[in-house]
Amino acid sequence: MNFTDMLLFGIYPYIASVIFFLGSLLRYEREQYSWKAQSSQMLDKKYFRIASVFFHVGIIMIFAGHFAGLVIPYEVWDFLGITLAGKQLIAMGVGGFFGVMCFIGMTMLVYRRLFNPRVRASSSTMDTLILLVIYWQLILGILTIFVSTGHMDGYVMKDLMSWSRYLLTFRPAEAIAFVADLHWIYKAHIFWGVTLFVLFPFSRLVHIWSVPVGYFGRNYQVVRRRFGDRKA
């Protein structure tokens, strides 16, 4: 057993999970006034909307794709009649499309954050750091698509799914066997993905917990005019 693999891909994910959940809870309990997205739109609106839309749509779909690819057991895909090779082709196509969309949006946001004087002056070190880490992680993810073209049988994806399954069932020693021999680009993508969970509670990403999902199912708000505003 390689100690580095065990540390990075067997132990580190659990440490990151504890920091992610416990850190988010403590942040909410002790620093509720910092629990916000801290939008900088009012500082510079030029191209911000299209950049934000491209980024958010892309990142949400990428997250959904990773959840489907890593958490949903491959037996489910087999039951649906989708082979490993077919699943990989779908992942590469859909992931590539939304990855490029997200990359365009992120490139615009990173440039704005680094080179717009007003936005840069209002940004904390963590604001810039988390944006650059996500950007780097996105680039690594896009690069994995090119590496994946060298093996279209889908078995690398199965190894990644198995790694996730064994971690979720608290069998890290068995989990790392599935990633030990993978291309370094996959390992780097996993490492920085896990690192995002470590940084999450200390950044503006905590606003994700507050996404207003319930808003879509709430009753309509009835607004009545004041008596003095009524026409005679």
N, C-alpha and C positions, 0 to 999 in steps of 0.2 A: 504494500500500500504506500503510495506516494504521499508524504506528509503535507506537501504544498497543496495537492489536490484535495486532501481531506480537510485542510484548513479553509481553503477558499470556496470549495463546493459542497462540503459536508457539514462544517461547523458555522462558517460565516453567515449562511442564509438564516440560521436560527437566531444568531446574535442580531442580525438586521431586523428580523421579525419582532423581537422583543423591543428593540429601540423604536421601531415603527409604531407599534401599538401603545407601548407605555409612554413614549415620548409625545405622541399625539394627545393622549389623555392628559398628561401633565401640562402640556401647552394650553389645552382648552381650559383646564382648571385654574391655571395661574396667570395666563396671559391672553385672556379673551379679547382684549382690545387689539391684539396683533393678529387675530384670526381673520384674515381678509386677503383678497387677491392683490390689493394695492395697485390697481390699474394705473398706468401712466398715459392713458389715452388723452386726457385733457392737456398734457404737455406737448403732444405732437400727434395730430390726427392723420397726417398724410400717410396713406397706404396702410394705416394701422388695422383698419377693419378687415381688408382682404388678407393681410398677414395673420391676424388673429383667427379668422375663419379657417384658413388653410391649415394652420397649426392645430387648432382644437379638433376639427373634423378628422384630420389625419391621425392625431395622437389617440383619440378615442377609438377609432377603428383599429389602430395598431394594437392597443391594449386589449380590445375584444378578441382580436386574432390570436394574440399570445395566450389569452385565457383559454380559448378554444383549442389551441394547439398543445398547450402544456398541461392543462388540468383535466380536460375531457378525455377519458380513457380511450385508447386506440381501438378497443373492442366495440365502442359505440360507432366509430367511423366504419369499422368492418361490417357491423350490423346494417348500416345505412348503404352498404355496397360501395363504399369509397376505399380504394386501395391506398397503401402507403405512398405509392408513386403518384396517385391522383391527388392525395392530400397535399403532398409536397408541391405539386404543380399549382394547386389552388392557392396555397400559402405564398408561393413566390409571385403569382400574378396579383392577387389582392394586396398582399403585403408590399409589393413593389409599387403598385399604383398609389396607395395611401402613404407609403414611405416617401415617395417623390413629392406628393402634395404637402406633407408635413415638412419636408426638407425645404421647400420653397418658402413656406410660411416662417419657418424657424430662421432661415438665412436672413430674411427681412427683419425679423425681431432682434436677432443677434447684432446685425449691423446697426440697427436703431439704438439698441442698448449701449453699444460700445462707442458709436461715433456721433450720436446726437448729444450735444452738450447739456441740454436741459434734462433729458432722460438719464444720462449718465450721472449727473449731479444728484439726482433724486434716488439713485439706486444704491442699495447696500451691497456689501461684498458678497453676501449670500445670494442676493438677487442675480448678480452676474454669474456667480459660480454655478448655481443650479441650472441656469439657462445654458451655460457652456457644457455642463455634464450631460444634460438631455440632448444637446446638439451632437456631442461626441458619441453618445449611445446610439442616436439615430443613424449617424454615419456608419458605425460598426454594423448596425442591423442591415443597412442597405448593402454593405460589403458582403455580408453572409449570403446574400442572394446570388452574387457572382460566384462565390465559392461553391454554393449548392449546385450550380450547373455542372459541376464535375462529378456528381453522383446523384442521379435522378431516380434512384430506386426507393428513396424515402426512408431508408434505415437509419440515417443520422437523425432524422426527425423523431423516429421511434425511440432512439437512445435518449434524446432530450426529454421526451414524454415519460420515459421510464425513470430518468433521473428525478423529474418532478414528482412522480408518483411515489417513489421510495422515500423522498424527503418528506412528503406530506404524511406518510405513514411511519415517520420517525425511524427510518432505516438508513442513516447516512453512509455507513460503511459499504452497503450494497449499492447505494445511489451513485457514489463516485466512480464505480466501475464503468458506468455508462458514458461518462464524460472524460475519463482519463486519457483516452487516445484521440479525442476530437481535435480538429484543426484549431490553432490558437485563436482564430477570429471568433469562433463560437465561445471559447472560454472567456475571451475578453468581453464579449457581449453579455454573457451571464454575470461576470464580475461587476461590471458597471451597472447592470440592471439591478443587482442586489444592493449596490452602493446607493442607488437612488432611494431605496427604502430607508437607509440609514440617515440620509440628508433630509428626508421628507418632513419630519416634525420640526426641523429648525429653519424651514424655508416657507415661502408663501404657498407652497403646494398644499398646505393643510386645508386651504379653502375647498379642496376637492371633497372633503368630508361633508361640507355644507351645501353640496349641489342641491338645488330645490326640486327634487324629484316629486315631492308631494304637491307641488304647485299645479301640476297637470291634472291632478285628480280632485282638487278642492272645488267647493261650490262657488258659483259666481258671486262676486261682491256687488251688492246693490248699493248704489250711490244716489242719494236723494238731494235735490237742491234745497237750499235754505229757504225758509218761508218768505224772506224779503226779496229773494231772487225770482219768485214766481211772477208770471205776468198776470195782469188783472183780467 
